[in-house]
């Protein structure tokens, strides 16, 4: 089910130069997307990533947003920067930015939208954070 995030015109998560994973086991039709294939060194299985431009932006990011919005991959349909921000401790967010696996702009955009989460969503994030990091 798609996640409803009040992105407005924000596209920071499309510009992160991070691995935007495709998940064929969750319904992504890998061959319908421009993608690249890596090999999981531990298992030898292929890992599929949505293609990015040399500047790190998703190849499907246009001037007005996502050019494939109606058929975007599961990751794009379910990512919620606000919850990502709340679940991760600050040190982990800083490490992701330092390693180039996320962007400070994504976390800043998330922080600006935190007030749009319901009390129930905030509580769910708190519980997940405690589960993962305690």
PASEBA-1860 file (N, C-alpha, C; in nm, 3 decimals):
! residues 134
1> XXXXXXXX> 0.083/-0.117/0.000/0.000/0.000/0.000/0.088/0.124/0.000 ~ 0.059/0.221/-0.086/0.140/0.343/-0.090/0.135/0.419/0.042 ~ 0.244/0.482/0.075/0.254/0.565/0.193/0.216/0.707/0.155 ~ 0.135/0.770/0.237/0.094/0.908/0.210/0.185/1.002/0.289 ~ 0.282/1.060/0.220/0.373/1.157/0.280/0.344/1.292/0.215 ~ 0.329/1.397/0.294/0.303/1.528/0.235/0.431/1.588/0.175 ~ 0.473/1.534/0.065/0.599/1.575/0.001/0.590/1.715/-0.058 ~ 0.471/1.753/-0.102/0.454/1.877/-0.177/0.547/1.872/-0.297
9> XXXXXXXX> 0.643/1.960/-0.308/0.733/1.955/-0.423/0.870/1.896/-0.388 ~ 0.884/1.841/-0.270/1.012/1.785/-0.227/1.044/1.658/-0.305 ~ 1.165/1.648/-0.354/1.213/1.528/-0.424/1.351/1.487/-0.372 ~ 1.383/1.527/-0.250/1.517/1.499/-0.196/1.551/1.351/-0.195 ~ 1.454/1.265/-0.167/1.483/1.121/-0.163/1.515/1.067/-0.302 ~ 1.483/1.141/-0.406/1.514/1.102/-0.544/1.652/1.150/-0.587 ~ 1.719/1.225/-0.501/1.846/1.289/-0.535/1.961/1.242/-0.447 ~ 1.944/1.135/-0.376/2.040/1.101/-0.271/2.165/1.029/-0.317
17> XXXXXXXX> 2.169/0.980/-0.439/2.282/0.902/-0.489/2.299/0.774/-0.407 ~ 2.194/0.730/-0.343/2.201/0.605/-0.269/2.144/0.494/-0.354 ~ 2.164/0.372/-0.311/2.109/0.259/-0.383/1.958/0.253/-0.368 ~ 1.887/0.276/-0.476/1.741/0.265/-0.474/1.707/0.124/-0.521 ~ 1.688/0.037/-0.425/1.672/-0.105/-0.451/1.538/-0.138/-0.515 ~ 1.543/-0.228/-0.609/1.422/-0.285/-0.668/1.399/-0.420/-0.600 ~ 1.273/-0.452/-0.579/1.237/-0.574/-0.505/1.141/-0.659/-0.589 ~ 1.196/-0.744/-0.676/1.108/-0.828/-0.759/1.019/-0.920/-0.675
25> XXXXXXXX> 1.069/-0.962/-0.559/0.990/-1.049/-0.472/0.868/-0.977/-0.413 ~ 0.866/-0.845/-0.425/0.753/-0.765/-0.377/0.676/-0.701/-0.491 ~ 0.702/-0.748/-0.613/0.623/-0.704/-0.726/0.689/-0.609/-0.824 ~ 0.811/-0.564/-0.795/0.878/-0.476/-0.891/0.915/-0.555/-1.016 ~ 0.873/-0.505/-1.131/0.908/-0.565/-1.260/1.041/-0.504/-1.303 ~ 1.150/-0.567/-1.261/1.284/-0.513/-1.279/1.310/-0.472/-1.423 ~ 1.269/-0.554/-1.517/1.297/-0.527/-1.659/1.223/-0.405/-1.712 ~ 1.123/-0.357/-1.641/1.049/-0.239/-1.687/1.115/-0.109/-1.643
33> XXXXXXXX> 1.223/-0.118/-1.566/1.294/0.000/-1.517/1.437/0.001/-1.571 ~ 1.490/0.120/-1.594/1.633/0.132/-1.617/1.699/0.096/-1.484 ~ 1.789/0.001/-1.488/1.847/-0.048/-1.364/1.989/-0.096/-1.385 ~ 2.054/-0.123/-1.274/2.185/-0.187/-1.278/2.181/-0.305/-1.184 ~ 2.272/-0.397/-1.207/2.274/-0.520/-1.128/2.408/-0.531/-1.058 ~ 2.403/-0.555/-0.929/2.522/-0.584/-0.849/2.508/-0.727/-0.799 ~ 2.615/-0.781/-0.749/2.610/-0.915/-0.692/2.633/-0.907/-0.543 ~ 2.545/-0.967/-0.466/2.561/-0.976/-0.322/2.682/-1.064/-0.296
41> XXXXXXXX> 2.787/-1.008/-0.239/2.912/-1.081/-0.219/2.895/-1.200/-0.124 ~ 2.802/-1.190/-0.032/2.783/-1.298/0.065/2.710/-1.417/0.005 ~ 2.613/-1.389/-0.084/2.529/-1.498/-0.135/2.548/-1.526/-0.283 ~ 2.608/-1.432/-0.355/2.624/-1.447/-0.499/2.498/-1.419/-0.578 ~ 2.394/-1.372/-0.511/2.268/-1.344/-0.580/2.268/-1.202/-0.635 ~ 2.193/-1.179/-0.742/2.188/-1.044/-0.798/2.106/-0.950/-0.710 ~ 2.149/-0.825/-0.710/2.080/-0.717/-0.641/2.049/-0.612/-0.748 ~ 1.926/-0.568/-0.755/1.883/-0.475/-0.859/1.865/-0.336/-0.801
49> XXXXXXXX> 1.923/-0.238/-0.870/1.914/-0.099/-0.827/1.859/-0.014/-0.940 ~ 1.769/0.076/-0.905/1.717/0.172/-1.002/1.834/0.256/-1.053 ~ 1.837/0.283/-1.180/1.947/0.360/-1.239/1.944/0.505/-1.189 ~ 2.062/0.562/-1.182/2.077/0.702/-1.143/2.160/0.775/-1.247 ~ 2.140/0.905/-1.258/2.221/0.989/-1.345/2.359/1.007/-1.280 ~ 2.456/1.057/-1.353/2.587/1.081/-1.294/2.584/1.172/-1.171 ~ 2.484/1.260/-1.163/2.472/1.348/-1.046/2.405/1.280/-0.927 ~ 2.368/1.153/-0.943/2.307/1.079/-0.834/2.156/1.086/-0.829
57> XXXXXXXX> 2.095/1.160/-0.918/1.949/1.171/-0.921/1.890/1.050/-0.992 ~ 1.775/1.005/-0.946/1.704/0.897/-1.013/1.681/0.935/-1.159 ~ 1.699/0.840/-1.249/1.681/0.869/-1.391/1.537/0.906/-1.425 ~ 1.445/0.875/-1.336/1.304/0.906/-1.361/1.258/1.036/-1.295 ~ 1.351/1.111/-1.238/1.315/1.239/-1.178/1.314/1.346/-1.286 ~ 1.198/1.403/-1.310/1.184/1.509/-1.409/1.173/1.644/-1.342 ~ 1.152/1.747/-1.420/1.142/1.883/-1.366/1.023/1.899/-1.273 ~ 0.917/1.822/-1.296/0.796/1.832/-1.213/0.779/1.714/-1.119
65> XXXXXXXX> 0.885/1.638/-1.097/0.876/1.523/-1.007/0.897/1.393/-1.081 ~ 0.841/1.288/-1.026/0.860/1.153/-1.080/0.786/1.136/-1.213 ~ 0.860/1.090/-1.313/0.800/1.071/-1.445/0.732/0.935/-1.459 ~ 0.750/0.848/-1.359/0.685/0.716/-1.362/0.603/0.695/-1.235 ~ 0.548/0.802/-1.183/0.479/0.798/-1.054/0.377/0.685/-1.044 ~ 0.299/0.662/-1.147/0.194/0.560/-1.141/0.248/0.418/-1.138 ~ 0.374/0.399/-1.176/0.432/0.265/-1.173/0.566/0.261/-1.099 ~ 0.583/0.354/-1.007/0.708/0.362/-0.932/0.732/0.235/-0.850
73> XXXXXXXX> 0.859/0.203/-0.823/0.890/0.081/-0.748/0.837/0.084/-0.604 ~ 0.832/-0.032/-0.543/0.779/-0.047/-0.407/0.853/0.043/-0.308 ~ 0.983/0.056/-0.322/1.059/0.142/-0.231/1.007/0.285/-0.236 ~ 0.981/0.333/-0.354/0.932/0.470/-0.371/0.787/0.485/-0.322 ~ 0.710/0.379/-0.334/0.570/0.385/-0.289/0.557/0.377/-0.138 ~ 0.657/0.322/-0.070/0.643/0.299/0.073/0.737/0.381/0.161 ~ 0.836/0.448/0.101/0.932/0.523/0.181/0.865/0.643/0.247 ~ 0.890/0.659/0.375/0.839/0.773/0.450/0.957/0.835/0.525
81> XXXXXXXX> 1.006/0.946/0.473/1.125/1.009/0.531/1.104/1.044/0.678 ~ 0.982/1.080/0.715/0.952/1.119/0.854/0.976/1.002/0.949 ~ 0.925/0.886/0.910/0.941/0.767/0.995/1.086/0.720/0.996 ~ 1.151/0.729/0.881/1.293/0.696/0.870/1.373/0.782/0.969 ~ 1.342/0.910/0.973/1.409/1.003/1.063/1.385/0.966/1.210 ~ 1.261/0.938/1.244/1.229/0.910/1.384/1.283/0.776/1.433 ~ 1.287/0.679/1.347/1.331/0.545/1.388/1.482/0.540/1.408 ~ 1.557/0.611/1.324/1.703/0.605/1.333/1.758/0.701/1.438
89> XXXXXXXX> 1.845/0.654/1.525/1.912/0.745/1.618/2.000/0.844/1.541 ~ 2.026/0.957/1.600/2.104/1.062/1.533/2.238/1.010/1.482 ~ 2.308/0.932/1.563/2.438/0.880/1.521/2.426/0.795/1.395 ~ 2.321/0.716/1.385/2.300/0.635/1.265/2.268/0.722/1.144 ~ 2.188/0.826/1.164/2.159/0.919/1.054/2.289/0.984/1.006 ~ 2.371/1.030/1.102/2.498/1.093/1.067/2.589/0.996/0.994 ~ 2.593/0.871/1.037/2.676/0.771/0.970/2.629/0.744/0.828 ~ 2.498/0.737/0.807/2.446/0.715/0.672/2.486/0.829/0.579
97> XXXXXXXX> 2.482/0.951/0.630/2.522/1.066/0.549/2.672/1.059/0.522 ~ 2.751/1.031/0.625/2.897/1.025/0.610/2.937/0.918/0.509 ~ 2.867/0.805/0.508/2.899/0.696/0.416/2.841/0.716/0.277 ~ 2.764/0.822/0.259/2.703/0.849/0.129/2.584/0.760/0.099 ~ 2.525/0.701/0.203/2.411/0.613/0.185/2.278/0.685/0.204 ~ 2.285/0.808/0.248/2.167/0.892/0.257/2.215/1.036/0.246 ~ 2.123/1.126/0.257/2.156/1.267/0.238/2.103/1.349/0.356 ~ 2.179/1.447/0.396/2.134/1.537/0.502/2.004/1.606/0.459
105> XXXXXXXX> 1.990/1.634/0.330/1.869/1.701/0.280/1.745/1.615/0.303 ~ 1.757/1.483/0.291/1.643/1.394/0.316/1.603/1.403/0.463 ~ 1.701/1.399/0.552/1.670/1.406/0.695/1.615/1.544/0.733 ~ 1.666/1.650/0.672/1.612/1.784/0.699/1.468/1.795/0.651 ~ 1.440/1.740/0.534/1.303/1.741/0.481/1.210/1.662/0.574 ~ 1.259/1.553/0.624/1.180/1.470/0.715/1.149/1.546/0.843 ~ 1.250/1.608/0.900/1.232/1.682/1.025/1.129/1.794/1.006 ~ 1.131/1.858/0.890/1.035/1.965/0.863/0.891/1.914/0.853
113> XXXXXXXX> 0.874/1.786/0.827/0.740/1.728/0.811/0.694/1.646/0.931 ~ 0.771/1.640/1.037/0.735/1.555/1.151/0.599/1.589/1.209 ~ 0.563/1.716/1.207/0.434/1.756/1.266/0.315/1.698/1.191 ~ 0.338/1.644/1.071/0.227/1.586/0.995/0.200/1.441/1.032 ~ 0.283/1.383/1.119/0.257/1.246/1.166/0.153/1.248/1.277 ~ 0.070/1.149/1.277/-0.029/1.136/1.385/0.040/1.086/1.512 ~ -0.023/1.105/1.626/0.033/1.051/1.751/0.054/0.899/1.743 ~ -0.036/0.830/1.675/-0.022/0.684/1.661/0.100/0.648/1.577
121> XXXXXXXX> 0.123/0.725/1.470/0.241/0.699/1.385/0.370/0.728/1.462 ~ 0.370/0.833/1.540/0.488/0.865/1.622/0.515/0.754/1.723 ~ 0.410/0.704/1.785/0.425/0.596/1.883/0.479/0.470/1.815 ~ 0.429/0.440/1.697/0.476/0.323/1.623/0.626/0.337/1.592 ~ 0.669/0.455/1.554/0.811/0.479/1.527/0.894/0.462/1.654 ~ 0.842/0.513/1.764/0.912/0.500/1.892/0.930/0.353/1.927 ~ 0.825/0.275/1.910/0.833/0.132/1.941/0.931/0.059/1.849 ~ 0.931/0.093/1.721/1.026/0.031/1.628/1.169/0.068/1.664
129> XXXXXX> 1.191/0.192/1.700/1.325/0.235/1.738/1.373/0.158/1.861 ~ 1.286/0.144/1.960/1.322/0.070/2.081/1.349/-0.076/2.049 ~ 1.270/-0.133/1.959/1.287/-0.273/1.918/1.421/-0.294/1.848 ~ 1.454/-0.204/1.756/1.577/-0.218/1.677/1.702/-0.182/1.753 ~ 1.694/-0.084/1.842/1.815/-0.025/1.900/1.827/-0.043/2.050 ~ 1.755/-0.137/2.108/1.773/-0.158/2.251/1.830/-0.294/2.279
END
